[in-house]
Amino acid sequence: MFNLRILCCGTPGSGRDQYINQMINIANIKGKKVHYYHVFDYIVDKANEMGFKIHKLNVLDVFLTRPDRIRTFREAAINDVVKKMSNKQGAHIISTPYRFEWEGASLAGLTYKEIKKLNPDIFVVVIDDVARVKERLKQDAQWCEHKFTFGEIARWRREEINSIWDFAHSFRPPREVYILATEHNPQVFYDLIFERNKKKVYLSYPITGVTREIIKEEREFKQKISDHYVVFDPLTIHDWEIVSHWKKIKDGKEKLPDFFKCKIEYESGPVEYECNSKEIEFAIKDIRLQIVDRDYKLIDSSEYVIVYHLRKNISAGVVCEMVHAKGGGKMVYAMYHFEPSPFFEYHSDRIFKDEKKFTKFLQSIA
C-alpha cells in the first residue's frame, strides 16, 4: 500500500498550486492516486460552518485584526485534513504558504503544532524568480494593490525556505525536504513522490560567463540523465540574470535609468520584464546570498553531485559546490575535458574526459 504525505509550501505568487496541478495531471495519466488538500479551501468551509464568511479578499484582514478567529478556523481545517488523509491511500498533497506578508505584518500560515499534526513524510518549497512572482502578484486580486519590491519578495522567499527547512529537520530522523523552482519540469516533482528508488542528483556546471551554446549543451545533458535520476538544476532560478543585466547598464552609462528591460531565456521561451533599477540595487545582497544557500540546500537533498564542466577555465561556483558536497559526505562525479587542477581532482571521486563514458558510468550507478 502506498501512503505518502507531502506538505507543499511556497509564497503567494510562486506558482505553487499551478505547479502541483501540473504534477497531478502527470500522476492521473499514469494512474496514480493523488489527494489534494488546499488548506485555504478547508478554512473557508470551517468558517462557513461556524457562521462566518471568509474569502481571499478579507481573510488576511481578519487574520490581522482577529488572529484568534483565523487560528480557530485553521485548526479545525487541519483536523479535517488529517482525518481525510487517515482514511485514504495514495499521495496526499497539502498546499499552503507557510507565511504571509500583509500590511507590514508577518502572519503564520501554519504553526509548528499543526505541522506535527499533519506529520508530512516530505516537505517541498515551491519557488520562482522574483520577477515572475512579482508579475503573478500584480495579476492576483488579493495582492495587486500591494506593491512588493524585488527585495521584499526575495526576503519572503528566503523566510519560506529557511522555515520549512528547519521544520523538516526538527523531526527525528529528519524528513525529506526539497526546494523546487517551477522551472523544473513537473516530472521532477512526480518522481520525488512516485519514483522512490530514483536517486537524486545535483547538476553542477558553470553559469556565469558561458555562451548560449554551452547552456544549450548543459540542458541537453540534463535531459539525457533525467531518465535515470531526479535532477536538481541550479539554472531554474534566473534572478542573477536580471542583476547582471542591471550591472552592465550601470557600468556603461553615467546615469542609470529608473527602469530598464531585461529578457530572460526560460526553457519554454524568452520573457521580457520591465525592472526598477533601485529595486535591483536594494535586492542584490539578498539575491546573492540566496543563490549560494539555495544551491547548497539542493546539494544537501541529493545523493550525488554531477559536475558537467565544458569550458577550460574552472568555475569558482562549481568548485565551491564540490567542496560543500564532499563535506556533506556526497559522491562527486565530474566530466572535464582538460587537465584538472589538484583542487578539482581532490574534490572529485571520479573524473571523465569522454562524455559517452561518463554517461554510461552514471547509468551504471543509478
N, C-alpha and C positions, 0 to 999 in steps of 0.2 A: 504494500500500500504506500502511495506517495502522499506525503503531507508536509508542506513547507510554508512557513510564514515569512513574508518579506515586507519589512517596513520601508516604504519608499518616500523619502522626503525631498525637498527642493524648494527654493524660494518661489513665490509668485512670479510669473514671467519666465521661469526656467524652461517651460515646455514639458514639465513633468508628466501631466496627465495625457498629453498628446503622445509622448514617448511610450508611456505604459500601454496605451491603446494600440500603438503600432506593434508592440511586443505581443499583446493579447491576440491580435489578428494572426500573427505567425503561429501562436500556440493553437488557435482554433483550427487553422488549416491542417495542422499536424495532429489534431485530435486530442489535445491535452486539456485537462480541466484547470481552468483559472477562475478564481473568485475575486472580484474587485470590490474593495470597500473604500469609498471616498468619504473620509471622516466628516467633512462638512455636511454632506447629504444626511448623514445619521444625526448630526447635531440639529439640523433643521427639523427632522422628524421628531426628535425628542422634545424640542422646543414646542412644536405644534401640539404634542400630546399633553404638554403642561400649560397649554393655552397662551403661548407666546409666539409671535410671528418674527422669524429670523430669515433674512435673505442676504445676499452678497453685499448689498449697499448699506446695510445697517449693522452687520454682525460685529465689525471691529469697533464701531462707536459704542455699541452695547458693552463689548469687552472692556473698553477703556473706562466707561462710567460705572458699569456693574459687573466687574470681573467674576464675582461670586456666582452670578446667574449663568454666565457662559461656562464656567467650570462645572456647574451642576449639569448642564445640558451635555457637555463633553464627556463627563464621567459616565453618564447614562449611555451615551453613544458608544463609548469604548466597551462598556459591559455588553452591549448588544452585539458588537463586532466579535468579541471574544466568544460569546455564546454561539454565534453562527459559525465561526471557524471550527468550533469543537464538534459540530455535527456534520461536517463535510470533509471529504478527501480532496486532495489536489493542491495547487499552488494558491496561496492566499496573499493578495497584494493589498496592503493597507497604505493609502495615499494621503499625505497631508504635509504642509510646510511644518518645520519644527518651530520656526519663529516668524513673527510678523512685525514689520516696522510701520508704525501708524501714529501720525500726529506727534512725532518726537518721542514716542514711547516704544519700547521693545516688548512685545507680547508673546508669551509662550504658547505654541500650538499644541504642545504635549508636555506632560510632566514626567519626571523620572519614574514615578509610581505607575503612571499609565503605560509607559514603555515596558516596564517589568511585567505588567498585567498582559500586554499584547504578546510578550515573550517571543520576539522575532528570531528566526534562525539566521536571517540575512538582513543586513542594513544596506540600503542603497541611497546615495545622494545624487540626484539628477541636477546637472548644472549646464550652463551655456555661456557664450560670450556676453560681456557686459553690454555690448551694443545691441545684440539680438534680444536680450532680456528687456532693455530699455524700450525697444520698439514694441514688444508684446505688451508691456505695461501701459504704453500710450494708447493702445487699442482696446484695453480692458476697461469696461465701465466702472469697475470697482477702484481702479488705480489711476485712471487717466488724468485726474486733477492733481495728483501728487507728482511733482516734478523731480524725480530721483536723478541724481547725478551718477556718472560712472563710478566715482569714488564710493558713494553710498551703496550702490549695487554690489560693488566688489567686496565691501566690508560685510554686507548682509550675506553674501555667498560664503565668505570665509567663516562667519559665525555658524552658518548652517553645517558646513563641512566639519569644522572642529568639534561642534557639539555632538553630532551624530557619531563621529569617530570615537569620541570619549565614551559615549553611551555603549557602543558596541564592545569597547574594551573594558567596560565595568563588569561585564558578565565573566563568570569563571566556568570553563575556559572562555576566552574572548570569542564573540560571534564574528562571522564573516562580515566585512564591510567593504563596499566598493563605491568609488566615485565615477559616475558615468556621464560624460558630456553627451548631449543629444546628437552630436555629430557622429558618435559611434553608431554603427548600424544596429538597429534594434535586435538583430540576430545575436549580438553580443549579450544583451540582457536576457534573451531567451536561453542562450547556452548556460549562463550563470545559474539559471533556475533548473533547467531540464537536462542539460548535458553535464551531469555532476562529475563525471570522470574526465572531462576535458580539462587539461592543465591550463592554468592562467599565466600569461607571459606579458612582460612589459617590453615594448619595442623601442629601443633607444637608437636615435640617429641624429645627425646634425640638422638643425633647422635654420639657424641664423646664417645668412650669407650664402645660402645654396641656391642653385638655379631651379627654375620651374621643372626642368627636365629631371633633375635629381629627385625633387619632391615626387614627381610622377613615378619614378622607379621605386622610390620608397613605398609609395602607396600600392604599387603593383606587388611588391614583395609581401606587404601586409596581407593582401588578398590571397596570395599563394599559400601562406601558412595558416590562414584563418580556418581552413577545413580541419586542421589538426589541433588548433589552440584557440582559447579565448584570448584575444589580443587587445591589450590596452595601449592606445595610441596617444602620445602627448599632443600631437597636432590636431586635436579635436576641439581645442580652445584657441581662439585666434586674437586674444586681447593684445598680444605684443605686436601684431602686425599694425594695429592702429597706432600704438605708441611709436613704432619705428617710422611710420609714415609721418607722424607729427614731428619727430626729431629731424627728419630730412627737410621738412618745410622750415622748421625753426633755424636750422643751420644754414639754409640757403637764402633767407630773407632777413632784412634789417628789422622789419616789423612783422610779427606773427599775426596772421589773420584771426579774427574772432572765431570763425568757423572754417572748416575745410572738409573736403570729400575724401573718403577712403574706400577702396574696393577690396573686399575680402573674397578670396578664391576658396569657396567651400567645395566639397566633393560633388555636391548637387549643382554647382554652378556659382558664378560670381554674384555678390550682393554689394551695392554701394550704400554707404552710410554718410550722413552729414554729422560731423563731430564738432563739439565745442572745445576749443584749444585749452581754456582754463580748466575744464573738467579733466582733460587728459593729464595736465600738469599736476593736479591735486591727487589723481588716482595712481600715478606711476609707482609710488613706493609700494602700495598695496598690491598692485598687479605683479610687480617684480617678485615680491616675497611669495605670492600665491603660486606662481609658476613653479618655483623650487619645491615648496611644501606639498603642492598637489602631486607633482611627479614622484616625489619620494613616497608619498602615501600609495600611489599606484604601484610602485615597486614593492612596497610592504605587503600589498594584497596579491602579489604574484609569486609564482614558484621559480620562474627563470627570468633573467633579463637577456634579451636577444639584441645584440648590437649589430646594426647594419650600417656600416660606415664606408660610403662610396668615395669620398674625397680623401686626398692625402693629408691635408692639414687636420690634425686631431682637434675635435670639438671639446672645449673645456666642459661644457654641459654633459656630454656623453661620459667623459672620464669621471666626473663627479657622481653621475648615476651609477657607474660601475663600482666606485668606491663604496657608495651607500649600500648597494646590493650585497657586496661581499661582507660588509659589516653586519648585515642582517641575515647572513647565512644563505644567501641566494646563489644559485649557479649562474655564471655569466658566460654566454657563448657568443663569439664575435665573428663577423666577416669583415676583413680588412685586406685589400689587395696589396698593401705596401709593407715595408719592413716596420714592425711595430716598435714603439718606444719601450724601454724597460718597464715603465709605469703602466702602459696599456697592457703589456704582456702579464705583468704581475697580478693585475686585477681581472684577468680572463681565465676561465677554466680551459677553454679551447679556442683557438683562432684558426679560421679558414680563409684561404685566398680565392678559392673557387666556389662560386655561388651554387652550382649544382651539387657539389659535395656537401656544402653547408645545409642546403635544403633537405638533402637525403638524410643527413645526420639528425636534423631536427624532427623529421618524420619518424625516425627510428626510436627517439626517446619520448615521443608524445604520449 
